[in-house]
Amino acid sequence: MFDNIIGQKKVISSLKQEIRDGRVPQSLLFYGKPYTGKLTAALEMARSLTCEKEKAEWSCTCRACELQRLLIYKDTVLLGSRYFSQEIAASADVLKRNEKEFARYLFIRAVRKMLRRFDPFLWEGNEIRLRKIQPAVQEAEEMLEVISPGNPLPDGKKLAVLIGKIEERCRIIERTIITDNIPVDQVRKAVSWAHTSTTGKHKVIILENADRMQDSSRNALLKVLEEPPEGVFFILTTTRKEGIIPTILSRLRSYYFEERSKGETGMVLEKIFREDPEKYAGLKEYFMAWSNINPESLKTKAVEFLQSVLSEDDRSFDFNAVDRNSVIPFLEELVLLLRKALRKEDSIKGMYERIDLDHLEKWNSMIKDCVIQIEQFNQRTSLSLESLYYKMRGMYEKVH
């Protein structure tokens, strides 16, 4: 079990023991920073819980495990948002460079992490929206079958073309219908599905980035967490544990995924993505490289934003210069910049003498609120940044 997780020894040890002892809680929360393996662990947890054999070994050949490894097991459901396009692009590159079986699984799983968000029962009553992307979903699934383990791979050029077509379909899907939050109607459909019978061992519902749920979705989930159906497990993941409301949090057993060490991060890059660990500062930088986001450009924009806030006159900042794909990394850079200012680092000399601890605490709170407005309520990026700018500026002008 959990042989595909690098690092996280403490939390994985706890999960393994609970599985062996048969005392896994029905409601779990995996929390920690991005890129710490939360979803991978949740999927492996689902495989272990649904395995038809007692030990749930990584190499198990039972039907449930075979389907779980391909992410097509019908008694596991996925909801929530993710950095789909970056992960798909990165895994596609691995498959183009390495045609071994692990690379097939890596790419297939990356694509299906998106496609499984479109299980038909989740969209009952909302078929009009689904109809827009249904052809792309179906075509992507059909093309994935060509590269499934056991089938002969097309030769180099044909494989690259096939992968490119799958990526194109995924981009269509993501542009058209993927949202940051978890819609209430899908939570209700998942809850209803949880109460139906199953021929398998257990059912598992995974909600990724659960902190981004709106109140209606939270209330719908809370009801089922109060009394989960027998044999149904709920695994929530989040990078913001404080974003989970107390009434839901009290019904979850929490598992902390710590930030990986530099050595562990290097192992992920080297063993899974076949990349030189020295090429990237971390997994965040690696995935950003697949999203057409320039980290240096984001840093420059963050400096410009803060300079505008601190300027004596209302200097203009182009709020449209940061798009939706890069807004969260931009806000993360802004937080890092504030920390550098507090530490009086020379790289931002000229700003730090005007920023104190009070500024930092209040501005950090404002940035967190901005993230919530974007992720949970789908507020327009430019509007959110403009609102943040004037809140930060207004607080600074009061002090000075």
C-alpha positions in Angstrom: 0.0 0.0 0.0 1.0 3.6 -0.7 4.2 2.5 -2.6 3.6 5.4 -5.0 3.9 8.1 -2.3 7.3 9.7 -1.9 7.9 11.1 1.6 5.0 11.6 4.1 6.2 8.7 6.2 4.3 9.7 9.3 0.9 10.1 7.8 1.3 7.1 5.5 2.3 4.9 8.5 -0.9 6.0 10.3 -3.1 5.3 7.3 -1.6 1.9 6.7 -2.1 0.9 10.4 -5.7 2.0 10.4 -6.4 0.0 7.2 -4.8 -3.1 8.7 -6.7 -2.7 12.0 -10.0 -2.1 10.2 -10.5 1.2 11.9 -10.5 3.7 9.1 -12.9 6.6 9.9 -15.6 7.2 7.3 -14.8 10.9 7.0 -11.2 12.0 6.5 -9.4 15.3 5.8 -6.0 15.3 4.0 -4.5 18.8 4.5 -1.2 20.5 3.7 0.5 22.7 1.2 0.1 22.2 -2.6 2.1 19.4 -4.3 2.4 17.3 -1.1 0.7 14.2 -2.5 -2.8 14.5 -1.0 -4.8 13.4 -4.0 -2.4 10.6 -4.8 -2.8 9.4 -1.2 -6.6 9.7 -1.4 -6.7 7.6 -4.5 -4.4 5.0 -3.0 -6.6 5.0 0.1 -9.6 4.4 -2.2 -7.8 1.5 -3.9 -6.9 -0.1 -0.5 -10.5 0.2 0.8 -12.0 -1.3 -2.3 -9.4 -4.1 -2.8 -11.0 -7.5 -3.0 -8.0 -9.1 -1.1 -7.1 -8.7 2.5 -3.7 -7.1 2.3 -4.4 -4.6 -0.6 -0.8 -4.9 -1.8 0.4 -2.4 -4.4 0.8 -5.1 -7.0 -2.6 -6.7 -6.3 -4.2 -8.1 -9.5 -7.9 -8.1 -8.3 -10.4 -6.5 -10.6 -11.0 -3.6 -8.3 -7.3 -2.7 -8.0 -6.8 -2.9 -11.8 -9.7 -0.5 -12.4 -8.6 1.8 -9.5 -5.1 2.1 -11.0 -6.7 3.3 -14.3 -9.1 5.5 -12.4 -12.2 3.9 -13.9 -13.5 2.1 -10.8 -17.2 3.1 -10.6 -17.4 3.0 -6.8 -14.9 5.9 -6.5 -16.1 9.4 -7.3 -14.0 12.6 -7.8 -15.2 16.2 -7.2 -13.5 19.5 -7.0 -10.9 21.6 -8.9 -7.3 20.9 -9.6 -4.3 22.1 -11.7 -5.5 19.8 -14.5 -3.8 21.3 -17.6 -0.3 21.5 -15.9 -0.4 17.9 -14.7 -1.7 16.6 -18.0 1.0 18.5 -20.0 3.8 17.3 -17.6 2.7 13.7 -17.7 2.3 13.9 -21.5 5.9 15.0 -21.8 7.0 12.0 -19.7 5.1 9.6 -22.0 6.6 11.1 -25.1 10.1 10.7 -23.7 9.6 7.3 -22.0 7.2 4.7 -23.3 7.4 2.4 -20.3 4.2 1.2 -18.5 4.6 3.7 -15.6 4.5 6.6 -18.1 1.3 5.3 -19.5 -0.3 5.1 -16.1 1.0 8.6 -15.2 -0.6 10.2 -18.3 -3.8 8.2 -18.2 -4.4 9.0 -14.5 -3.6 12.7 -15.1 -6.3 12.9 -17.8 -8.9 10.8 -15.9 -8.5 13.0 -12.8 -10.3 15.5 -15.0 -12.6 13.2 -16.9 -14.0 11.5 -13.8 -15.5 14.9 -12.8 -18.0 14.2 -15.6 -19.5 10.9 -14.5 -23.0 11.1 -16.0 -24.9 10.8 -12.7 -23.2 14.0 -11.4 -24.8 15.9 -14.2 -28.3 14.6 -14.2 -30.7 17.5 -14.7 -27.9 19.6 -16.1 -27.3 17.8 -19.3 -27.4 21.0 -21.4 -24.1 22.2 -19.9 -22.6 18.7 -20.2 -23.6 18.5 -23.9 -21.1 21.2 -24.7 -18.1 19.1 -23.8 -19.5 15.5 -24.0 -17.9 14.9 -27.4 -14.5 16.0 -26.1 -14.9 13.8 -23.0 -15.9 10.8 -25.2 -13.1 11.3 -27.7 -10.5 11.7 -25.0 -11.7 8.4 -23.4 -11.6 6.6 -26.7 -8.0 7.8 -27.4 -6.9 6.8 -23.9 -7.9 3.2 -24.6 -5.3 3.1 -27.4 -2.5 3.7 -24.9 -3.9 1.6 -22.1 -1.5 -0.9 -20.6 -1.5 -4.2 -22.6 -2.1 -2.4 -25.9 0.8 -1.9 -28.4 1.8 1.8 -28.4 1.8 3.7 -31.7 5.3 4.6 -33.0 7.0 7.8 -31.8 5.4 10.4 -34.2 1.9 8.8 -34.1 2.1 8.6 -30.3 3.0 12.3 -30.1 0.1 13.2 -32.3 -2.3 11.1 -30.3 -1.2 12.6 -27.0 -1.5 16.1 -28.6 -5.1 15.3 -29.5 -6.0 14.2 -26.0 -4.4 17.3 -24.6 -6.5 19.4 -27.0 -9.7 17.8 -25.9 -8.8 18.3 -22.2 -8.1 22.0 -22.9 -11.6 22.3 -24.5 -13.2 20.7 -21.4 -11.2 22.9 -18.9 -12.0 26.1 -20.8 -15.7 25.3 -21.1 -16.9 24.0 -17.8 -14.3 23.6 -15.0 -14.9 25.8 -12.0 -12.9 26.4 -8.8 -15.7 25.5 -6.4 -17.8 22.3 -6.0 -21.4 23.0 -7.2 -24.1 22.2 -4.7 -26.0 20.1 -7.2 -23.0 17.8 -7.7 -22.6 17.4 -3.9 -26.3 16.5 -3.7 -25.9 14.0 -6.5 -22.8 12.4 -4.8 -24.7 12.2 -1.5 -27.7 10.5 -3.2 -25.3 8.1 -5.0 -23.7 7.3 -1.6 -27.0 5.9 -0.4 -27.4 3.5 -3.4 -26.3 -0.1 -3.1 -23.0 -1.4 -4.5 -21.7 -4.8 -5.6 -18.2 -3.9 -4.4 -16.6 -3.7 -1.0 -16.9 0.0 -0.3 -17.7 3.4 -1.9 -15.3 6.3 -1.8 -16.1 10.0 -2.5 -13.1 12.3 -2.9 -13.6 16.1 -2.7 -10.6 18.0 -3.7 -10.0 21.6 -2.5 -13.0 21.2 -0.2 -12.4 24.6 1.3 -13.7 26.2 -1.9 -17.2 25.0 -1.4 -19.9 27.6 -1.0 -22.4 27.6 1.9 -25.1 25.5 0.0 -22.5 22.8 -0.9 -21.2 22.8 2.7 -24.6 22.3 4.1 -25.4 19.5 1.7 -22.2 17.7 2.7 -22.6 18.4 6.4 -25.9 16.4 6.5 -24.3 13.2 5.1 -21.1 13.6 7.3 -23.3 13.6 10.4 -24.4 10.1 9.6 -22.5 8.5 6.6 -24.1 5.5 4.9 -22.5 2.2 5.9 -19.5 1.3 3.8 -19.1 4.8 2.3 -16.0 6.8 2.9 -15.5 10.6 2.3 -12.0 11.9 1.8 -11.7 15.7 1.6 -8.4 17.5 0.6 -7.4 21.1 1.2 -4.5 23.4 1.3 -6.4 25.6 3.7 -7.6 23.7 6.8 -8.9 27.0 8.2 -11.2 27.2 5.2 -13.1 24.2 6.3 -16.0 25.3 8.5 -15.9 24.0 12.1 -19.1 22.0 11.9 -17.6 20.0 9.0 -14.1 19.9 10.5 -15.5 18.4 13.7 -16.8 15.4 11.7 -13.4 14.7 10.0 -10.3 13.0 11.2 -7.4 15.2 10.0 -4.2 14.0 8.5 -1.4 16.5 7.9 0.8 16.3 4.7 4.0 18.1 5.5 6.0 20.0 2.9 8.5 17.6 1.3 12.2 18.1 1.9 14.4 19.1 -1.0 15.6 15.6 -1.3 12.1 14.1 -1.4 11.0 16.8 -3.9 14.1 15.8 -6.0 13.0 12.2 -5.9 9.5 13.1 -7.2 11.0 15.0 -10.1 13.5 12.3 -10.9 11.5 9.1 -10.3 8.1 10.2 -11.4 8.7 12.9 -14.0 12.2 11.8 -15.1 13.5 15.4 -14.7 16.8 16.7 -13.4 16.1 17.8 -9.8 18.6 20.6 -10.1 16.5 22.2 -12.9 13.7 23.3 -10.7 13.5 24.9 -7.2 10.5 22.7 -6.4 7.3 21.0 -7.7 5.5 24.4 -7.8 8.1 25.8 -10.2 8.0 22.5 -12.2 4.2 22.6 -12.8 4.2 26.3 -13.4 6.6 25.7 -16.3 3.8 23.7 -17.9 1.2 26.4 -17.4 2.9 29.1 -19.5 3.3 31.1 -16.3 6.7 32.9 -16.0 7.7 33.0 -12.3 10.0 35.9 -12.9 7.2 37.9 -14.6 4.9 37.2 -11.6 7.6 38.4 -9.2 8.0 41.6 -11.2 4.2 42.2 -11.2 4.1 41.6 -7.5 6.8 44.3 -7.0 4.9 46.7 -9.2 1.6 46.0 -7.3 3.2 46.7 -4.0 5.0 49.8 -5.3 1.7 51.1 -6.5 0.1 50.5 -3.0 3.0 52.4 -1.3 3.3 55.3 -3.8 2.3 58.8 -2.7 0.1 59.2 -5.7 -2.4 56.7 -7.0 -0.1 54.9 -9.5 -1.9 52.8 -12.0 -1.5 49.0 -12.0 -2.8 47.0 -14.9 -5.3 44.6 -13.1 -5.9 42.8 -16.4 -2.2 41.9 -16.6 -2.8 38.9 -14.3 -5.2 36.3 -15.7 -7.2 33.7 -13.9 -4.6 30.9 -14.4 -1.8 33.0 -12.8 -3.7 35.0 -10.2 -3.2 32.5 -7.3 0.6 32.2 -8.0 0.7 36.0 -8.2 -1.0 36.4 -4.8 1.5 33.8 -3.4 4.3 35.9 -4.8 2.8 39.0 -3.2 2.8 37.3 0.2 6.4 36.2 -0.2 7.3 39.8 -1.1 5.7 41.1 2.1 7.7 38.6 4.1 10.9 39.8 2.4 9.9 43.4 3.2 9.5 42.5 6.8 12.9 40.8 6.9 14.4 43.9 5.2 16.0 42.0 2.4 18.1 44.0 0.1 16.3 42.7 -3.0 13.5 45.1 -2.3 15.4 47.9 -0.7 13.4 51.1 -0.8 10.1 49.4 0.2 10.8 47.7 3.5 11.3 50.8 5.6 7.6 51.7 5.0 6.2 48.2 6.0 5.8 47.1 9.6 4.3 44.0 11.2 0.9 45.6 11.5 0.8 46.1 7.7 1.9 42.5 7.1 -0.8 40.9 9.3 -3.6 43.0 7.9 -2.5 42.7 4.3 -2.1 39.0 4.6 -5.7 38.8 5.8 -6.8 40.9 2.8 -4.9 38.6 0.4 -6.6 35.5 2.0 -10.0 37.1 1.5 -9.1 37.9 -2.1 -8.2 34.2 -2.7 -11.6 33.2 -1.3 -13.4 35.6 -3.5 -11.7 34.2 -6.6 -11.7 30.5 -5.7 -15.0 30.1 -3.9 -17.2 32.7 -5.5 -15.6 32.9 -9.0 -15.2 36.6 -8.8 -13.6 38.2 -11.8 -9.8 38.3 -11.4 -9.3 42.0 -12.4 -12.1 43.1 -10.0 -10.7 41.0 -7.1 -7.2 42.5 -7.6 -8.5 46.1 -7.9 -10.5 45.6 -4.7 -7.5 44.2 -2.9 -5.3 47.1 -4.2 -7.6 49.8 -2.8 -8.1 48.0 0.5 -4.3 47.7 1.0 -3.8 51.3 -0.1 -6.6 52.6 2.1 -5.2 50.9 5.2 -1.7 52.2 4.4 -2.9 55.8 3.9 -4.7 55.7 7.3 -1.5 54.8 9.1 0.6 57.3 7.2 
